[in-house]
Amino acid sequence: MPWVIAGGMLGGIALLALGAVALRTGWTPPWTRRHVSRPALYGLGALLLGTPCLAQGVFYFRLLPVPSWEIRFFGCNGLLLAGLTLLAVSQMLPAHQPGSQRKDRSEAPSS
């Protein structure tokens, strides 16, 4: 059974690394490039998905003091749900267009 938990921890570490790279440089894996329009949201979602995967393993192997099951259950599920939501939003929103920013009201022609 410990090898299953260790595998989840490795997946969590990979998601944390992917999230950090996506936040820092905007890079996403090749199989997601066509779908992801907001790499920063994608990176934040990956960070939020990787954190509970790693935390469950840390608590299982008693590397840190274990909080109550309620904190682990609701905290990790909340992080997973938030991460999945951000990953979905990063693929649904239209891409940023550098020249399509809203003009200031002072620059608008007066009628």
Secondary structure, DSSP 4 states (H G I P E B T S, - for coil): -HHHHHHHHHHHHHHHHHHHHHHHH----GGGTTT-S-HHHHHHHHHHHHHHHHHHHHHHTTSS----HHHHHHHHHHHHHHHHHHHHHHHHSPPP-TT-PPPPGGGSPP-
